[in-house]
Amino acid sequence: MPHLLVPCRRSVFPESMARELRPEGIHVALVVFDGFIDTEFAR
C-alpha cells in the first residue's frame, strides 16, 4: 500500500523547512489544491 505513504512524504519537506526557519520568524505552509481553479483554461 505505498499510496498511503504519499501524504506523509509530502509533509516532510515543509515540516523540515518550518523547523529550520522558525527561529528566523519565517512561517512555512503546505497548500494542496485538489481541483480546478475557475479559469478559462479549466472551462
TORTOR-298762 format. One record per atom (N, C-alpha, C): atom name; x, y, z; residue in one letter. Coordinates in Angstrom, 2 decimals, padded with zeros to 5 digits. Each point is the difference from the previous one (the first is absolute). Layout:
<sites>
SITE, a, px, py, pz, r
SITE, CA, X, Y, Z, A $
...
</sites>
This chain:
<sites>
SITE, a, px, py, pz, r
SITE, N, 000.80, -001.20, 000.00, M $
SITE, CA, -000.80, 001.20, 000.00, M $
SITE, C, 000.85, 001.27, 000.00, M $
SITE, N, 000.87, 000.19, -000.97, P $
SITE, CA, 000.87, 001.18, -000.01, P $
SITE, C, -000.76, 001.31, -000.16, P $
SITE, N, -001.22, -000.04, -000.58, H $
SITE, CA, -000.74, 001.24, -000.19, H $
SITE, C, -000.41, 000.63, 001.33, H $
SITE, N, -000.04, -000.78, 001.08, L $
SITE, CA, -000.36, 000.54, 001.30, L $
SITE, C, 001.12, 000.85, 000.59, L $
SITE, N, 001.22, -000.15, -000.50, L $
SITE, CA, 001.13, 000.75, 000.53, L $
SITE, C, 000.17, 001.36, -000.66, L $
SITE, N, -000.69, 000.25, -001.08, V $
SITE, CA, 000.20, 001.25, -000.75, V $
SITE, C, -000.27, 001.24, 000.85, V $
SITE, N, -001.11, 000.08, 000.76, P $
SITE, CA, -000.20, 001.21, 000.81, P $
SITE, C, 001.13, 000.24, 001.00, P $
SITE, N, 000.53, -001.08, 000.55, C $
SITE, CA, 001.11, 000.14, 000.94, C $
SITE, C, 001.23, 000.56, -000.70, C $
SITE, N, 000.34, -000.54, -001.15, R $
SITE, CA, 001.18, 000.49, -000.73, R $
SITE, C, -000.17, 001.45, -000.40, R $
SITE, N, -001.22, 000.38, -000.35, R $
SITE, CA, -000.26, 001.36, -000.45, R $
SITE, C, 000.22, 001.01, 001.13, R $
SITE, N, -000.25, -000.42, 001.23, S $
SITE, CA, 000.09, 000.94, 001.11, S $
SITE, C, 001.39, 000.06, 000.63, S $
SITE, N, 000.87, -000.92, -000.32, V $
SITE, CA, 001.33, -000.03, 000.62, V $
SITE, C, 000.81, 001.24, -000.37, V $
SITE, N, -000.02, 000.40, -001.25, F $
SITE, CA, 000.80, 001.14, -000.44, F $
SITE, C, -000.44, 001.31, 000.66, F $
SITE, N, -001.29, 000.35, -000.01, P $
SITE, CA, -000.40, 001.24, 000.66, P $
SITE, C, 000.24, -000.03, 001.52, P $
SITE, N, -000.18, -001.17, 000.63, E $
SITE, CA, 000.26, -000.08, 001.43, E $
SITE, C, 001.47, 000.25, 000.30, E $
SITE, N, 000.87, -000.54, -000.82, S $
SITE, CA, 001.43, 000.21, 000.17, S $
SITE, C, 000.36, 001.47, -000.20, S $
SITE, N, -000.58, 000.61, -001.03, M $
SITE, CA, 000.25, 001.43, -000.24, M $
SITE, C, -000.51, 000.83, 001.16, M $
SITE, N, -001.17, -000.34, 000.54, A $
SITE, CA, -000.58, 000.76, 001.11, A $
SITE, C, 000.91, -000.06, 001.23, A $
SITE, N, 000.51, -001.18, 000.30, R $
SITE, CA, 000.89, -000.13, 001.17, R $
SITE, C, 001.26, 000.83, -000.19, R $
SITE, N, 000.52, 000.02, -001.21, E $
SITE, CA, 001.24, 000.72, -000.25, E $
SITE, C, -000.20, 001.52, -000.02, E $
SITE, N, -001.14, 000.44, -000.54, L $
SITE, CA, -000.21, 001.44, -000.19, L $
SITE, C, -000.76, 000.67, 001.14, L $
SITE, N, -000.58, -000.79, 000.92, R $
SITE, CA, -000.77, 000.57, 001.11, R $
SITE, C, 000.81, 001.00, 000.83, R $
SITE, N, 001.26, -000.27, 000.34, P $
SITE, CA, 000.76, 000.97, 000.80, P $
SITE, C, 000.16, 001.36, -000.69, P $
SITE, N, -000.10, 000.02, -001.31, E $
SITE, CA, 000.13, 001.26, -000.74, E $
SITE, C, -001.34, 000.71, -000.16, E $
SITE, N, -001.08, -000.61, 000.52, G $
SITE, CA, -001.32, 000.61, -000.09, G $
SITE, C, -000.68, -000.23, -001.34, G $
SITE, N, 000.46, -000.98, -000.76, I $
SITE, CA, -000.59, -000.30, -001.31, I $
SITE, C, -000.96, -001.18, 000.17, I $
SITE, N, -001.24, 000.17, -000.47, H $
SITE, CA, -001.01, -001.04, 000.08, H $
SITE, C, -000.05, -000.75, -001.33, H $
SITE, N, -000.22, -001.30, 000.07, V $
SITE, CA, -000.07, -000.85, -001.18, V $
SITE, C, -001.36, -000.69, -000.01, V $
SITE, N, -000.63, -000.06, -001.18, A $
SITE, CA, -001.29, -000.68, -000.12, A $
SITE, C, 000.00, -000.88, -001.24, A $
SITE, N, -000.74, -001.08, 000.08, L $
SITE, CA, -000.21, -000.89, -001.14, L $
SITE, C, -001.46, 000.12, -000.39, L $
SITE, N, -000.25, 000.45, -001.22, V $
SITE, CA, -001.37, 000.16, -000.49, V $
SITE, C, -000.18, -000.95, -001.18, V $
SITE, N, -001.00, -000.86, 000.10, V $
SITE, CA, -000.29, -000.95, -001.07, V $
SITE, C, -001.34, 000.39, -000.61, V $
SITE, N, 000.00, 000.30, -001.29, F $
SITE, CA, -001.23, 000.29, -000.72, F $
SITE, C, -000.45, -001.29, -000.68, F $
SITE, N, -001.10, -000.53, 000.45, D $
SITE, CA, -000.51, -001.24, -000.55, D $
SITE, C, -001.22, 000.33, -000.85, D $
SITE, N, 000.25, 000.46, -001.19, G $
SITE, CA, -001.09, 000.37, -000.90, G $
SITE, C, 000.45, 001.13, -000.90, G $
SITE, N, -000.92, 000.46, -000.83, F $
SITE, CA, 000.32, 001.06, -000.94, F $
SITE, C, -000.35, 001.36, 000.60, F $
SITE, N, 000.78, 000.98, -000.35, I $
SITE, CA, -000.32, 001.40, 000.32, I $
SITE, C, -000.72, 000.55, -001.21, I $
SITE, N, -001.06, 000.76, 000.23, D $
SITE, CA, -000.86, 000.48, -001.08, D $
SITE, C, 000.76, 000.98, -000.90, D $
SITE, N, 000.56, -000.53, -001.07, T $
SITE, CA, 000.72, 000.80, -001.00, T $
SITE, C, -000.48, -000.40, -001.39, T $
SITE, N, 000.37, 000.75, -000.99, E $
SITE, CA, -000.36, -000.33, -001.38, E $
SITE, C, 000.56, -001.37, -000.39, E $
SITE, N, 001.18, -000.32, 000.47, F $
SITE, CA, 000.63, -001.27, -000.33, F $
SITE, C, -000.82, -001.18, 000.54, F $
SITE, N, -000.61, 000.17, 001.15, A $
SITE, CA, -000.74, -001.09, 000.63, A $
SITE, C, -001.38, -000.22, -000.63, A $
SITE, N, -000.49, 000.95, -000.76, R $
SITE, CA, -001.36, -000.12, -000.58, R $
SITE, C, 000.01, -000.79, -001.27, R $
</sites>
